[in-house]
Amino acid sequence: MSEARAFWLAEPGRGEIRSTTLGSLAPGEIRIRTRVSAISRGTESLVFRGRVPVSQYDAMRCPFQEGKFPGPVKYGYASVGSIGAGPPDLLGRRVFCLHPHQDLYDVPATAVALVPEDLPDSRAALAANMETAVNGLWDAAPRLGDRIAVVGAGVVGCLVASLAARLPGAVVELIDVDPGRSALAAALGCRFATPDHAAGDADLVIHASGSAAGLATALGLAGFEATVLEMSWYGDAAIAAPLGEAFHSRRLTLRSSQVGAVATGQRGRWSHARRMALALALLSDPVYDRLLSGTSPFAELPATMARLAAAPAGTLCHIVAYD
């Protein structure tokens, strides 16, 4: 028997640390002691504020979630830890798991991905976000030499832009209201612009700002018969999509992307496990350490989550450190 501590959203706007007791491992399970977890600020802030629409309660469940929306609920999906019990050949190995914030937990061995030996814990915690970026680019299907606009320099927007910038001949412009993101864009291999100075006439536009204003910017930047890929999720907020003006005359395509299902073009060959392994491999580049913008202890997570839900300027990926 072992005692574990987990972060729970007790009710919208209030989190707490709760204790639970773990019993013996079931066949095929492993026990993981968490080293770090990451807060996916966009989605987790909506969950923390109770902004998950009733119609999406089932769709928004994360693996190993306990409780129900709007609360009490144990939610989260970016955990890096070490295997403390299980098959002898796995003991001590570092793994990534789509698990809520908890210091010790049991999961099936098939639910984890091995972390490459040279990948630091904190960068490995970006794996869920990188997986989202990979799936988004699969949905977007960029082409050689495309002019690509990425609106929103949050974690997912930066990851998408950095991957797109590796496409031969592509010119990628990362667009954000914060001019302080320009140095980050340059490090990721992208141009940078504020919305008023973005280039426009893009072959492909990817929207990841999480705001109605960002969506309007994305639609305005798209060239003739271009695709605007919507990666933002707005919870229960009603967002006005400006489909007047040149939307029809430019014959634009507006489509969504969501990581829960492998992108259509890859689904016949790629499993979730193969996609996650790719995400972890792509994180080998140290440039992604620039997306880590703070660390705090697990014990302070209730206060940390409340602070991050208020959307402080400059926050990208926040890391939770465990004992």
Legacy VTK file of the C-alpha trace (Angstrom):
# vtk DataFile Version 3.0
C-alpha trace
ASCII
DATASET POLYDATA
POINTS 323 float
0.000 0.000 0.000
1.306 3.455 -0.915
-0.070 6.925 -0.398
-0.361 9.214 -3.412
-1.287 12.887 -3.725
-3.192 14.349 -6.655
-4.405 17.774 -7.741
-8.191 18.031 -7.941
-10.401 20.842 -9.149
-12.781 20.863 -6.173
-15.090 23.333 -7.903
-14.595 25.919 -10.652
-11.920 28.334 -9.496
-10.681 26.281 -6.533
-8.165 23.450 -6.565
-6.815 21.286 -3.775
-4.369 18.445 -3.124
-6.073 15.195 -2.147
-4.549 11.962 -0.866
-5.402 8.465 -2.004
-4.089 4.976 -1.333
-2.653 2.775 -4.062
-3.076 -0.969 -3.667
-1.120 -3.784 -5.267
-0.281 -3.552 -8.951
-2.642 -5.356 -11.275
-1.159 -7.616 -13.981
0.364 -5.537 -16.769
0.539 -2.362 -14.660
3.505 -0.218 -13.646
3.884 2.281 -10.818
5.245 5.690 -11.750
6.776 8.252 -9.444
6.326 11.644 -11.061
9.349 13.840 -11.676
7.603 16.764 -13.400
4.288 17.557 -15.006
3.307 20.401 -17.307
0.267 22.652 -17.245
-1.433 22.978 -20.612
-2.545 26.507 -19.812
-5.158 26.988 -22.532
-7.239 23.870 -21.931
-6.536 23.524 -18.213
-7.471 27.154 -17.583
-10.843 26.558 -19.233
-11.317 23.448 -17.088
-10.251 25.347 -13.952
-12.774 28.101 -14.643
-15.558 25.595 -15.317
-15.808 26.545 -18.989
-16.184 23.060 -20.501
-19.596 22.978 -22.256
-21.971 20.234 -21.147
-22.075 18.901 -24.700
-18.305 18.237 -24.539
-18.076 16.550 -21.132
-17.414 13.138 -22.677
-15.212 14.383 -25.534
-12.991 16.367 -23.153
-12.277 13.534 -20.737
-8.545 12.922 -20.464
-6.923 9.529 -19.875
-7.102 8.447 -16.209
-9.399 11.343 -15.334
-11.433 10.893 -12.173
-14.593 12.799 -11.339
-16.735 14.785 -13.731
-16.904 18.291 -15.136
-17.322 20.924 -13.854
-15.959 19.349 -10.651
-14.763 17.745 -8.528
-12.465 16.439 -11.234
-8.851 15.282 -11.515
-7.580 16.580 -14.847
-4.281 16.948 -16.710
-2.282 15.169 -19.399
1.446 15.861 -19.270
3.371 13.763 -16.748
7.003 12.607 -16.791
8.131 10.090 -14.215
10.237 7.060 -13.403
8.975 3.490 -13.193
9.302 2.306 -9.598
7.496 -1.022 -9.838
6.667 -3.356 -12.684
8.619 -5.548 -15.109
12.308 -5.717 -14.115
13.488 -4.518 -17.536
11.512 -1.268 -17.113
12.486 -0.346 -13.544
14.015 3.108 -13.373
13.118 4.014 -16.955
11.725 7.496 -17.549
8.358 7.663 -19.246
5.796 10.172 -20.469
2.157 9.524 -19.622
-1.090 11.348 -20.372
-1.998 11.464 -16.687
-3.369 14.154 -14.347
-1.095 15.918 -11.860
-0.273 13.243 -9.254
2.941 12.293 -7.487
2.528 8.490 -7.646
0.185 6.477 -9.853
-0.457 3.099 -11.457
-1.226 2.677 -15.162
-1.022 -0.116 -17.736
2.484 -0.396 -19.207
0.926 0.201 -22.628
-0.158 3.711 -21.545
3.352 5.191 -21.389
6.022 6.209 -23.866
9.698 5.831 -23.060
11.525 9.161 -22.828
14.779 9.259 -24.847
17.785 9.171 -22.540
19.145 12.553 -23.647
15.820 14.392 -23.313
15.508 16.483 -20.112
12.418 15.965 -17.954
11.013 19.455 -18.419
11.323 19.402 -22.203
9.815 15.913 -22.308
6.774 17.355 -20.537
6.019 19.257 -23.760
5.220 15.957 -25.494
1.432 16.394 -25.396
1.743 19.854 -26.939
4.173 18.589 -29.580
1.786 15.758 -30.387
-0.938 18.364 -30.932
1.378 20.348 -33.220
2.281 17.257 -35.255
-1.374 16.359 -35.699
-2.186 19.942 -36.670
0.438 19.975 -39.401
-0.833 16.641 -40.687
-4.309 18.167 -40.884
-2.965 21.340 -42.518
-0.902 19.441 -45.131
1.585 22.228 -45.974
3.471 22.087 -49.266
7.007 22.858 -50.337
7.600 26.591 -50.632
4.335 27.609 -48.954
3.889 31.001 -47.333
2.586 29.933 -43.929
1.115 32.247 -41.292
0.769 30.980 -37.714
-1.415 33.222 -35.565
-0.740 32.951 -31.835
2.707 32.456 -30.307
1.641 30.280 -27.413
3.178 26.850 -26.882
1.210 25.062 -29.612
1.553 27.951 -32.067
5.315 28.073 -31.529
5.677 24.320 -31.952
3.615 24.318 -35.152
5.582 27.262 -36.545
8.935 25.669 -35.744
7.996 22.415 -37.479
6.564 24.225 -40.500
9.764 26.281 -40.804
11.701 23.069 -41.453
9.734 22.442 -44.646
12.038 23.151 -47.631
11.344 26.511 -49.189
8.611 27.430 -46.715
8.439 30.966 -45.333
6.768 30.957 -41.928
5.556 34.073 -40.152
4.631 33.768 -36.482
2.076 36.426 -35.557
1.276 37.610 -32.044
0.046 40.746 -30.293
3.121 40.641 -28.030
6.138 42.078 -29.883
8.322 40.480 -27.225
7.783 37.154 -28.979
9.963 38.254 -31.911
13.197 36.837 -30.476
11.476 33.521 -29.808
10.176 33.420 -33.391
13.677 34.015 -34.735
15.089 31.205 -32.577
12.421 28.887 -33.991
13.387 29.770 -37.571
10.415 32.028 -38.294
9.701 35.602 -39.198
7.646 37.601 -36.695
4.918 40.197 -37.038
2.191 41.785 -34.962
-1.297 41.440 -36.519
-1.203 44.912 -38.067
2.069 44.174 -39.888
1.565 40.564 -40.996
2.373 39.810 -44.639
-0.943 38.347 -45.813
-1.780 36.410 -48.993
-0.687 33.220 -47.204
-0.976 29.784 -48.791
-1.826 28.306 -45.401
-2.894 29.923 -42.129
-2.850 28.115 -38.782
-4.743 29.754 -35.931
-3.694 28.984 -32.350
-4.297 32.200 -30.401
-7.475 31.094 -28.631
-9.166 34.425 -29.317
-11.867 35.710 -31.660
-9.571 38.547 -32.715
-6.919 36.007 -33.685
-9.405 34.073 -35.802
-10.376 37.280 -37.606
-6.685 37.970 -38.237
-6.172 34.436 -39.564
-9.060 34.713 -42.027
-7.786 38.087 -43.194
-4.308 36.723 -43.963
-5.435 33.836 -46.160
-4.808 34.043 -49.900
-7.065 32.789 -52.705
-8.366 29.262 -52.022
-6.125 28.953 -48.956
-6.919 26.845 -45.895
-7.304 28.321 -42.411
-6.721 25.577 -39.841
-8.359 26.267 -36.481
-6.404 24.750 -33.582
-7.886 26.900 -30.800
-10.511 25.561 -28.440
-12.823 28.084 -26.822
-14.692 25.969 -24.284
-18.260 27.186 -23.889
-17.596 30.619 -25.413
-19.510 31.560 -28.560
-16.991 32.888 -31.091
-18.012 35.039 -34.036
-16.257 33.882 -37.216
-16.137 36.824 -39.667
-17.283 35.034 -42.813
-18.301 38.184 -44.682
-16.100 40.469 -46.797
-13.742 38.347 -48.926
-14.319 34.945 -47.319
-16.402 33.651 -50.229
-14.728 35.494 -53.083
-11.386 34.082 -51.956
-12.978 30.616 -51.692
-11.370 29.960 -48.304
-11.502 26.674 -46.410
-11.919 26.821 -42.638
-11.306 23.490 -40.927
-10.669 22.251 -37.410
-7.916 20.119 -35.910
-8.064 18.198 -32.651
-5.483 15.797 -31.269
-7.926 13.208 -29.921
-7.995 11.444 -33.304
-4.976 10.865 -35.529
-5.250 13.115 -38.609
-7.251 11.543 -41.425
-4.376 11.234 -43.879
-2.225 9.302 -41.389
-4.845 7.309 -39.520
-4.479 4.117 -41.524
-0.797 3.751 -40.618
-0.167 5.757 -37.445
-1.252 4.732 -33.953
-1.403 7.143 -31.031
1.711 5.440 -29.641
3.684 5.951 -32.858
2.613 9.607 -32.971
3.702 10.139 -29.351
7.101 8.554 -30.043
7.554 11.003 -32.909
6.614 13.941 -30.662
9.240 12.934 -28.094
11.893 12.494 -30.780
11.185 15.951 -32.208
11.760 17.498 -28.776
15.478 16.633 -28.982
16.148 20.207 -30.168
17.225 22.374 -27.178
15.489 25.386 -28.760
12.267 24.142 -27.185
13.607 24.969 -23.722
12.613 28.535 -24.655
8.989 27.483 -24.270
9.457 26.691 -20.572
8.538 29.788 -18.619
8.437 28.837 -14.972
8.575 26.090 -12.351
6.786 25.692 -9.040
6.411 22.878 -6.471
3.557 20.398 -6.698
2.373 21.411 -3.215
1.667 24.918 -4.535
-0.353 23.729 -7.535
-3.765 24.971 -6.286
-2.439 28.535 -6.074
-0.374 28.150 -9.250
-3.337 26.974 -11.296
-5.468 29.882 -10.061
-2.724 32.311 -11.044
-2.207 30.801 -14.491
-5.944 30.714 -15.148
-5.852 34.493 -14.854
-3.607 34.417 -17.988
-0.550 36.387 -16.843
1.409 37.908 -19.696
4.473 35.969 -20.817
3.489 32.517 -19.540
4.120 29.662 -21.964
4.600 26.170 -20.504
4.671 26.048 -16.705
6.433 23.072 -15.104
5.331 21.454 -11.832
8.232 19.921 -9.886
7.734 16.941 -7.533
9.744 15.792 -4.538
LINES 1 324
323 0 1 2 3 4 5 6 7 8 9 10 11 12 13 14 15 16 17 18 19 20 21 22 23 24 25 26 27 28 29 30 31 32 33 34 35 36 37 38 39 40 41 42 43 44 45 46 47 48 49 50 51 52 53 54 55 56 57 58 59 60 61 62 63 64 65 66 67 68 69 70 71 72 73 74 75 76 77 78 79 80 81 82 83 84 85 86 87 88 89 90 91 92 93 94 95 96 97 98 99 100 101 102 103 104 105 106 107 108 109 110 111 112 113 114 115 116 117 118 119 120 121 122 123 124 125 126 127 128 129 130 131 132 133 134 135 136 137 138 139 140 141 142 143 144 145 146 147 148 149 150 151 152 153 154 155 156 157 158 159 160 161 162 163 164 165 166 167 168 169 170 171 172 173 174 175 176 177 178 179 180 181 182 183 184 185 186 187 188 189 190 191 192 193 194 195 196 197 198 199 200 201 202 203 204 205 206 207 208 209 210 211 212 213 214 215 216 217 218 219 220 221 222 223 224 225 226 227 228 229 230 231 232 233 234 235 236 237 238 239 240 241 242 243 244 245 246 247 248 249 250 251 252 253 254 255 256 257 258 259 260 261 262 263 264 265 266 267 268 269 270 271 272 273 274 275 276 277 278 279 280 281 282 283 284 285 286 287 288 289 290 291 292 293 294 295 296 297 298 299 300 301 302 303 304 305 306 307 308 309 310 311 312 313 314 315 316 317 318 319 320 321 322
